[in-house]
Amino acid sequence: MNRIVTIEALGQTDDAVFLRILGLARLYLREQTEDVRFFASDSRSIVLCIDGGCAFLYAAPDAPAEECEDAMLAVRMMAHEVYANRLLAEMGEAQKRGQVYRLCAQELAMFVPLAVKHSLREAFAVMEAVFFAQESADERMRRYADLSHRIRHGCYQVYEAEGAAALCVANEMGQVLIDQLCVLPKKRRNGLAIRLIQAILNDNKPATSAVFFSRDEQSDRFYQKYQAKPAGEWAYCRFSEGEN
């Protein structure tokens, strides 16, 4: 695997994991930081980002097996978890996996966008209730501190409105990658999520579509309800202590 030193070396690929890597690269390669590392195979069919012990790995459908093996060797040496655009044999069994969806802005023209706030404290209170309620206080504190650091450095944008919250983690190639989209249980079925998506797209013009990692069947049904199109898949693996 070769160290990537320019944005141009990444190329362009219409894939959600790749969009996340490209967004991080556009931010961090200007600083040549050693905290976040970017790699690509000679054929550019493998692109890899390792950020704080978490790896994001894009492997093209025709990526040679030996390049996939080299990429996973680098991941296991430098990270304890990996998100990939597909399950590779070298990852073992995926602990989590799901679909990727893309929603075009033109499908949202009828929805009035929410008036959003960019408050991490208020957004995290929503995310905490929906996603992190079972975590320990220390885990939630570490998660908050990590998000705060990333927002300060421009990695993420945070949105909250009326009990709905989300993170925008990349705005590349006319597409906004949205993560941690959630609504408080008592606020659901009021159209808040779709109106928040509309607000995020408005805030990130000229982006023409939003991309989402769907994590369960309930999320699948939500995106399908609004005519979001399937746009690939994702797989996640966390390595046991001593594996890497």
Summary of the structure (lengths in Angstrom):
residues: 244
radius of gyration: 17.8
end to end distance: 17.3
largest distance: 52.4
contacts: 767
relative contact order: 0.18
helix: 36%
strand: 29%
